[in-house]
């Protein structure tokens, strides 16, 4: 039985690992769920104490300071500083404590804004999209550090680059949340207050979304597989327009009010399609959760837990 330390386990991916452990891994591995109560990961002493206490065989580094376009525009310095520190300390102490492997989560925000299709080898080739530049550069350094430690110490560390995540226990903040959780919250309030649902942009931008439970399952399979890759894009390659996402959320929430697309607001890049040939070569038969089901589960979780949720 392996000891697997999971940081950020009170967040979106961490919550998915809690469900995954109970449903599929309870008899196979010991999951150690680490939250902010266990230590501040931008504090080196705290990180060292976490490793010394638990002595994990594997680490899944899911903690991050993250958010949607609003926080990326308003707080780039905080996003850069906090992510650089926690990633650097987590990877360094994985080496010091002889962890077999650490997997960290990167982001499609790390890719250059002119990349026609996202492939692993293009991640460092050009500047990230300007509205996400600080977060994007901080996340890029995961792969630089992994490569440096592999070259000097021969370790087997890698990153997972997921497309747009969503699921239960997401950050549903109206200002700091990602697309789907933010839209779920907006739709809920519009229905509650009998107001129109106002959406940033024209609704035509395309995104690839992935349900958080799927990412957790894929992570466990990749962590135990001798694939030898530095980074792997994880996506189901099913592009949806923001307008389609809004329509799904409205159906799941039974909202039949007016929907207004505010074209004076930023809409981000038009599309960021990804190439998942590498993932399919390692795990060819993975069955992804369809978006209607995933969004319905997310909406139901939000409604059940409102207002006692992350916002």
Buried (B, 14 or more C-beta within 10 A) or exposed (E): EBBBBBBBBBBBBBBBBBBBBEEEBEEEBBBBBBBBEBBBBBEBEBBBBBBEEBEBBBBBBBBBBBBBBBBBEEBBEEBBBBBBBBBBBBBBBBBEBEBBBBBBBBBBBBBBBEBEEBBBEBBEEEEBBEBBBBBBBBBBBBBEBBBEBBEEEEBBBBBBBBBBBBBBBBBBBBEBBBBBBBBBBBBBEBBEEEEEBEBBBBBEBBBBBBBBBBBBBBBBEBBBEEBEBBBBBBBBBEBBBBBBBBBBBBBBBEBEBEBEBEEEEEBBBEBBBBBBEBBEEBBEEBEBBEBEEBBBBBBEBBEEEBEEBBB
